């Protein structure tokens, strides 16, 4: 597992949130349930490359790369299944 | 103090089905207004409880928490954190999406701890079942210690039970996640500044004091906070973090998953719908249909309304003694009324379709796909609906910009939408393009005139994007350029919702913007009807003399009389007065009159031209439109003028209504018309 930023992941990659850094949307991200320990998958990338759609346990959201950049994550190796 | 009528508020996350429940409970007995100072729809309605007592149901905007980032959220915060607010509810019905329990219960737990009697309605119980999940209502009720009911607002399941609970609200004795022990001192200080119904409300008021208190009070409180070492922002974030974790953990007990991944249907659809290639094609196809619907389907009811109201006006004026009053009723009031009502079909069709697209979950995907492009111009993905809608009609399109939360992005969207060539420009384009482009086809099927028309649409788009970039770069207002958007699961849309939305938007337009349009069209009528008395009397005498002669062609004489009167009316005088100003553009006073009259509505241009030219035409042995022969340069210059000019008082009225400021509407008018003038000037000078 590598420790990276969410914004660096590609379509279909999965991970676990490890921390939310200080940024404009920190509070909103937490309110939406994106606390450390949350698993997710990059579901799609929009035609213009930004924003990206990520799928969490019960819902999916669209994030601009700038906002996704303040989310620290651990990448899951591709063989492991996302725990639903 | 006892209030006259009980107030019940519906609170919940966006997409929780709150509005479906509201529509089901109130039907069409709802009112749509504005919250003071903001352009957020305030939906309320009267409805009868089990004991036959009436209550006012308020559908608060959907939000994610008690903190405020946008106007919508500010409204919710203002109401729920202020017991003295006139909309402060006696009872709250919190609507939570059962398929998305943890996140919804986070906000629910905040609202529950405000101390207001609260009923928790877990919505979409039909969907959770379909997805193979069992939601334990009993367990949730015990956890929070409040009444909980499972419902499906869409299908009406459990709604009756909910109404029973609403009819006999219990005092709020809920369990608390918030622990006040840490904040005893702070809360004591704050209690002198705020009125509150619970410790948690007081804590929230303290954290958001900067948005609630007046300057002086705030300075005092902040000083006390500082000496106590209380950092509101930090403490609120900690509280939220703790609450999310607590609720997430608890939520695991609330649902039993019977099947594995239930989200696969949505994921499968999204694979196509948000695909870089297929997704864009689907988007183009869907919006082509929406555009066609506003453009084409609306034309039948629009014609019917126009003809109907005008006919009614004639009938009413026939009942009056002929003369100025009858003319005023027919051409002033009823024609103005037709000018208002004629937009209603377009508004209703656009908002009906938007409601359906939104209900299905597709609209958020469109915003997701277009956000990257629109952001470059200072807007966001939600701007796409107003911009595309603007090609049909700027009025419903500008109203649709309400869904954009960010002030600056919404402002830019509203500002540039009128530059999208709307359907009212089309007849003018068709008429004028015929003077410029030959009726020929390239390769046998590409119409040259069609290409020209397309060029005009592109011109409008390019200009709008340039203006957007300019506002974006030079505006003092900062956009936080964050855009978080939920992509809800796909669902079958509810036709009832669509219908309610259509009727409400139609109503808002008629009663708000309608007034301004009616008054403006009456003023235009007065200008075109009256002129210097001496001249007008002379014309009337001259023609009545002619009409009395034997074998006189009454019809053609009266047409000539009205055009001669128009020429000598105040409107005609305006046309002649501005001639020196419009001459460099290649226009004479006749075009001047038509251009001025177009400010009532652009499509008036062709009609006015034919009236004015009826005099002239007779002399040359032709009549009406056929007698008009613009030079290439004049027609081109006129076309450019119509692409840019904001010749639509309905748009001006709607922009004022939606921004709450005359200044925005006036600036927009001045800038676009100025741009039109300069571009037309340049065009004519180059070509002539």
Interface residues (C-beta under 8 A of the other chain):
Chain A: X24 X25 X26 X27 X28 X29 X30 X31 X32 X33 X35 X43 X44 X45 X46 X47 X48 X49 X50 X51 X53 X55 X57 X58 X59 X60 X61 X62 X63 X64 X66 X67 X84
Chain B: X64 X65 X67 X69 X99 X100 X101 X102 X103 X106 X107 X236 X237 X240 X241 X244 X245 X248 X257 X260 X261 X263 X266 X267 X270 X271 X274 X275 X276 X277 X279 X280 X364 X367 X368 X369 X370 X371 X372 X373 X375 X381 X480 X481 X482 X483 X484 X485 X486 X487 X488 X489
